Amino acid sequence: MTKENVELGKKIIHVDTLTKTESSNVASLAYQDKTKTAFVTFKNGSLYEYKNVDVEDFNALMDAESVGQHLNRVFLKKGFEYEKLENTELSYPVLTKEVIEEAVQKTLYGD
């Protein structure tokens, strides 16, 4: 779930999805399936985690016409516990054609 990056002194949280938004206040949304945690990064750089969020609620947030209004009206109304995260960075897997080809080569032929 989380790993400490000793070099930078930052906590790294690995997420399953990370999506940039068109919102005027919200930069990106991320989700961690195993812990049912939603992460919201605001354009000012603040990062918040919302706990015990079902994937359906997260998808509704991603699909909302106004992400900020949905956060205020739905997430807060449902009472999701939230916390501002300091000195934390989100990490998510990025699969490119090159990464996939390299993995296939290593699997077939070893290092």
N, C-alpha and C positions, 0 to 999 in steps of 0.2 A: 504494500500500500504506500508507505512513505519511506524514503531513504534520505539520509543526511548527506549533503554534498559538503564534505569537510573543507575542501579547497575554498569554496565561496562562502561557507557558513550558511547556506540556504537550505531550507527543507524542500525536497523535490517530491511532488505528488504525481503519481502516474495515473492518467485518466484514460478512459476508453474512447471518448469522443471529445472533440474540441471544435467548435464552430464559431467563426466570426459573425457578427451581426451588423445590420444596417442601422441599428439604434443610435439615437443622438447621445445617449449616456452610457450604454452598455457596449463594451468592445467585443467580448466573447462569452460563450457559454460552454461549459464542459460537464461531463457526467462520468461517474465511476459506478459501474453496475454492481460490483460485489458489495460495496458499502451503501449503495443507494444515496450517494451524495452528489448534489449539484454544485457547481462552482460558477460564480459570476465575476467576471473581470470588468470593471468600469473603465471608461476612457481616461479617468484621472489616475489610473494605475492601481486602485484599490481592488483587492481580491477578497471575496466572501465565499464561505461554504454554507450550504443549506443541507441539513441532515434529514435522513429518512424520507427522501423524495422518491416516490414511485416513478418509474420510467414514463408512465402516461402523463404525469404532471410535468415532467421535464420536457417531453415532446410538445405538450400544450404551450409551454413557455417558449420553446423554439419557434413554434408556429404562430405565436401571437402577433397581431398587427402592431402592437406596441409592447415591446419586451419590458420596458420600465414600468408601464402601467400594470402589466400582468404581474410583475413582481410585487408591486405595492398592493394590488387589489386581491390577488389570489394567493400568492405564497405567504404573505403576512397574515391574511385572513385564515388560512389553513393552519397557521401556527407552526410552520416549519422552524425548528431551532436553527439559528444562524450565528456565524461568528466571522469577524474580520480576521484574515490571516496576514500576519506580518512575516517578512523575510522568507516568502514561500514562492515557489515557481511550479507551474504545471508542465508536465511532460506527457506527450502522447506519441504512439507509434506512427511513423510516416513510412508508408510502403510505396516505393518508386519501382519502376521497372528494373533499375539497376540493383536495388536491394533484393528484390525477388530473384533475379537471375543469379546473384551471388549466393544466396541461400540454397538455390537448387544445385549449383555447382559444388558447394561444400557438402551437400547431402549426397550427391552422386559420386564425387571424386575425392572428398576429404579436403583438408587444407592444402 
